[in-house]
Each structure stands twice: as C-alpha cells, then as structure tokens.
Amino acid sequence: MTDRNKIQIDLIKLVSGERLLRLTEPLSGLSLEKKLDPQKPVASQKEKLLGVFDAALARAELMAA
C-alpha cells in the first residue's frame, strides 16, 4: 500500500476562476484531478477524492503484481 504522506496535492486555480484539486503519487505517476464545487468545503472534497485515489492506487498495485 502506498504511503498517503507521499501523495502530492495541488490546488489549481484556472483562468475562469474555477479550481481543480489534483492528487499525484510520484512513484507510480498516477494522477487524479477533479473540479471543485464552490458550494462545498474543500476539506471534505479533498478527503473524498483521497479515498477514490487510494482505491485506484490499490487497484493499480494489484494489477501490477
């Protein structure tokens, strides 16, 4: 299982004013990004995306084995 502390988290503001949350795992190069909902707290959206990202990393590790 990948160490959650090594996942890089970027908050990107687009020219249009929208924001993206991008998660990247440097060892595998796996990256996931999602447009943020301005009506919801960023912290809860981040945790939800981290859960999806953890599942994707676990699946990638299983497929590589």
C-alpha positions in Angstrom: 0.0 0.0 0.0 1.2 3.5 -0.9 2.1 5.9 1.9 -0.5 8.6 2.0 2.1 11.2 3.1 3.9 10.8 -0.3 0.8 11.8 -2.3 1.3 15.3 -3.8 -1.8 17.5 -3.5 -2.1 20.6 -5.7 -4.9 23.2 -5.7 -5.0 24.8 -9.1 -6.9 28.0 -9.9 -8.0 28.3 -13.6 -8.2 31.5 -15.5 -12.0 31.1 -15.5 -11.9 31.2 -11.6 -12.7 27.6 -11.2 -10.4 25.4 -9.0 -9.1 21.9 -9.5 -7.8 19.5 -6.9 -5.0 17.3 -8.3 -3.6 14.3 -6.5 -0.4 12.7 -7.8 1.6 9.7 -6.5 5.2 10.3 -7.6 6.4 6.7 -7.7 3.7 5.3 -10.0 2.9 8.6 -11.7 -0.8 8.0 -11.2 -2.7 11.3 -11.1 -6.3 12.2 -10.5 -7.9 15.6 -10.7 -11.4 16.9 -10.0 -13.1 20.3 -10.4 -14.1 21.6 -7.0 -17.7 22.6 -6.1 -17.5 26.1 -4.8 -20.6 25.5 -2.6 -18.9 22.7 -0.6 -15.9 22.8 1.8 -12.6 22.0 0.2 -11.5 19.7 3.1 -14.5 17.3 2.6 -14.0 17.2 -1.2 -10.3 16.5 -0.6 -11.0 13.6 1.7 -13.5 12.1 -0.7 -11.0 12.4 -3.6 -8.3 10.9 -1.4 -10.5 7.8 -0.8 -11.0 7.4 -4.5 -7.3 7.9 -5.2 -6.3 5.3 -2.5 -8.7 2.8 -4.2 -7.2 3.5 -7.6 -3.7 3.1 -6.3 -4.6 -0.2 -4.6 -6.1 -1.5 -7.8 -3.1 -0.5 -9.8 -0.8 -2.3 -7.4 -2.9 -5.4 -7.6 -2.8 -5.4 -11.4 1.0 -4.9 -11.4 1.5 -7.9 -9.2 
